[in-house]
Amino acid sequence: MKLENFIRNIPNFPKDGIMFKDITTLLANPEAFSESVDMISELVKDADKIIWLDARGFIFARAVAYKLKKPLILIRKKWKLPYKTIDISYDLEYGSDSFSIHIDSVNPWEKIAIVDDLLATWWTAKAAIDLIEKSGGIVESLNFLIQLKELNGIAKLEWYKVNTLIEY
């Protein structure tokens, strides 16, 4: 199945010059969504825990964690988690933001698989890596539905195993 056939392009969103990759069309197709979850699950099966990134990463990571019966850990926007957190700020291709993780989410030496919908620039992935490593965990792999090759975010992640299902 060619998963890229289920991605809709939205020009100039959220601002001029951005070609937004809309995954809602893939999510609306049960076969395409199931195929993407199966493919990611195979890539992360050796991890101890699955981490999802706020916001759209939770869609895939939740399904993968359920399928593999693995713990699901949340990395959320700052101020969204109720317990004590470790926080980090990062840049985006069109602004900046911050992430948080509960201080007790990752134990030392646990192998963590990050699951997210999109690798554009490397900033979001790097923020997640920093939170995991600051918690003592080991980033086993970074796993994305889509990679925007023209932004070359993968080059900044050369020390890590990076998997993508669709490349543009």
Buried (B, 14 or more C-beta within 10 A) or exposed (E): EEBEEBBEEEEEEEEEEBEBBEBEEBBEBEEBBEBBBEBBBEBBEEBBBBBBBBEBBBBBBBBBBEBBEBBBBBBBEBEEBEEEBBBBEBBEBEEEBEBBBBEEBBEEEBBBBBBBBBBBBBBBBBBBBBBBEBBEBBBBBBBBBBBBEEBEBBEBBEEBEBBBBBEB
